[in-house]
Amino acid sequence: MKRALVVGIDYYDQYNALAGCANDARALHPLLARNEDVTVNLDCRIVTASDPSTRVTRDELLPMIDATLAPGAEFALFYFAGHGAPVRGDVALVTSDGTEHTPGVQFSEVLERITESPVQEIVVILDCCFSGGATTVGALGTALANLRPGLSVLTASRNDQTSAETPVGRGLFSTYLEGALDGGAADVLGHVNVSGLYAYLSESFGAWEQRPTFKANIDRLHDIRVCDPRVPLEDLHNLPIWFAEAGHDYPLDPSYEDTAEPRHPEHEAILKAFQRLRACRLVEPIDEEHLYYAAMNSTGCRLTPLGRHYWQLARSGRI
């Protein structure tokens, strides 16, 4: 069982109102709840505060976090979008009833609950100002100097930075996060994990903008979402068949190109597979810019370093 608590708070009693957090939560919810093939993914609870009638208080948020981290699940994700407030080296996730002296739930409180949780794999994603303070020494404290095993924390900014909203009522970080979950961060097999999310998000911001942070203590990566593979699995399974060794050159000739006569359907199908693999940077032509010319000029193709990686996975039966 996999759970997700998705929180977006725009309404505040004393803090300035925000415009994009509830929208961010609503946009991410379907991507977390379903994989690209529409199979069930995370069992999501979405909570948004847009006006006084839907306000989310500290006393309401804490039990929600406790329920997310309760026994019965092997994976849990907590997403928060809203105001963040620096508190003595920590960051507070500001709730609707937050005040200057009691802004909301400090992340150290969340970490204490995570440390006690039996859930094996936990991912926290924070889109709030100063969110990088979530894993500083001040937040962790001496008793929590290291993240517990199985925990990953992805934040929208460093502990000294604000997090931007867009003119169309979205958080900038969460807008990019949506694209990452929607396939932008998927690997060749379609797996989206927290490491891939960070790589995608890090590239999305420039040197003068807010910088996402990522800290983890994990020994394996769990899927946050599964998208359709970028190439058919059959193509990947065939890599050790087409390439006897990872460094083997596959010879091509005009019979592989469907514009040449006489036609050779089996060879044409292989070249089309190579073209799909080429699009994912797994195969490259030899001494030519395109596979078409590699076939017409009878050179060939070879695996790229990434292709050799997937060749090894296929040969080991891990695909």
C-alpha positions, 0 to 999 in steps of 0.5 A, spaced: 500 500 500 502 506 498 499 513 501 500 520 499 498 527 503 497 532 498 496 539 501 496 546 498 494 552 503 492 559 499 488 562 505 491 565 511 488 568 517 494 573 518 499 571 513 499 574 506 494 570 501 497 566 496 494 564 489 497 558 487 498 552 492 491 549 492 492 549 484 498 546 485 495 540 489 490 539 484 494 539 478 499 534 482 493 529 485 491 526 478 499 524 476 500 521 483 494 517 484 494 514 477 500 512 473 500 513 465 496 507 463 491 509 468 493 504 473 492 506 481 498 508 484 498 512 490 492 512 495 492 520 495 488 525 500 488 532 498 487 538 502 486 545 500 485 551 503 482 557 499 478 561 503 476 561 511 471 555 510 476 550 508 482 553 512 487 548 515 490 549 522 496 546 525 491 542 529 488 539 523 495 538 519 499 534 524 493 528 525 493 528 517 501 527 517 500 522 523 495 518 519 500 518 512 505 515 516 501 510 520 502 502 519 499 499 513 503 502 508 510 501 505 511 507 501 508 514 503 509 521 500 507 528 503 507 534 499 506 541 502 505 547 498 504 554 502 508 559 506 514 557 509 517 561 515 524 560 518 524 558 525 531 558 528 535 554 523 528 550 521 523 551 517 515 551 519 510 549 514 505 555 515 498 553 516 492 557 516 491 559 523 499 561 523 501 567 527 508 570 528 510 566 534 506 560 532 507 559 524 505 552 524 508 545 524 516 545 524 519 540 520 523 538 526 516 535 528 515 532 522 522 529 522 520 526 529 514 523 526 518 520 520 523 517 525 518 513 529 514 511 523 514 504 521 513 506 513 519 503 510 520 509 504 518 516 505 518 522 500 517 529 502 516 534 497 516 542 500 514 547 495 515 553 500 519 559 502 526 557 506 524 550 505 531 548 504 531 549 512 528 542 512 534 538 513 539 543 516 543 541 522 538 546 526 532 542 523 535 535 524 538 537 531 543 532 534 538 526 535 537 527 528 543 528 525 542 523 519 536 522 515 533 516 517 534 510 512 528 510 507 527 518 507 528 523 501 526 530 502 526 534 496 525 542 497 523 548 492 529 552 495 535 553 499 534 555 506 535 562 505 531 563 499 523 564 497 519 560 492 516 563 486 509 563 484 507 564 476 503 570 474 498 564 472 496 562 479 501 556 480 508 555 484 514 555 479 517 549 482 510 545 482 509 547 475 516 544 473 514 538 478 508 537 474 512 536 468 517 531 471 511 527 473 508 527 467 514 523 463 519 529 463 523 525 469 521 518 466 527 513 465 527 509 458 523 504 462 518 509 464 520 509 472 519 516 475 523 516 482 525 522 487 532 522 484 530 523 477 525 528 479 531 532 482 535 532 476 529 534 472 528 540 477 535 542 478 536 543 470 529 547 470 532 553 474 538 557 473 544 560 477 540 566 479 534 563 481 531 559 487 535 552 487 531 546 489 535 541 494 535 534 495 537 530 501 536 522 502 538 516 506 536 510 501 539 504 498 534 503 493 529 508 489 522 506 489 517 509 483 513 515 485 510 514 478 510 509 472 510 512 465 509 508 458 516 506 456 520 510 451 521 504 447 517 498 447 520 493 452 521 488 446 526 492 443 530 492 450 529 485 451 533 484 444 539 488 445 543 482 447 540 478 441 542 484 436 549 486 440 552 479 442 557 484 446 556 490 449 561 493 444 559 489 438 558 493 432 552 491 428 553 491 421 548 495 416 546 495 409 541 498 404 537 492 405 535 495 412 532 501 409 525 500 406 526 505 400 531 500 397 529 494 393 528 488 394 525 489 400 527 485 406 521 486 412 525 483 417 531 487 416 527 493 416 523 492 422 530 491 426 532 498 423 526 501 425 527 498 432 534 502 432 531 508 430 527 508 436 533 506 440 537 512 437 531 517 439 533 515 446 540 515 446 541 508 446 544 507 439 548 511 435 550 510 427 557 509 425 561 514 421 554 517 419 550 522 422 543 518 421 542 511 421 539 512 414 546 513 411 549 508 416 544 503 412 545 506 405 553 506 406 553 499 409 557 502 416 553 500 422 551 502 429 553 501 436 551 502 443 552 508 446 554 508 454 547 508 456 545 503 451 551 498 454 547 500 461 541 497 458 544 491 454 547 489 461 540 490 464 537 486 459 542 480 459 541 480 466 534 479 466 532 485 470 528 488 465 
